[in-house]
Amino acid sequence: MSKNGNGAVVTLGESALTGWRGAAGRAVARPIAKRTRFTEEQVRAAIGLAILLYGAYRLLAPAVKAARARR
């Protein structure tokens, strides 16, 4: 759990890092953390959340488009 009280968000973000996306996210997290004020854990969580949100967008955008076209 994160020390700054964002444990659930960090856990959610890191849980999205599976498979090749996880390998890529973990590979870039350390260099990014070294160059920013964020910890490696926070960077991994941000990358995981970005991947999760992009997946949700890719899933929901066609459904929204179809619903709008139906009107």
HELIX and SHEET records of a PDB file:
HELIX    1   1 GLY A    7  SER A   15  1                                   9    
HELIX    2   2 GLY A   19  ARG A   35  1                                  17    
HELIX    3   3 GLU A   40  ARG A   70  1                                  31    
END                                                                             
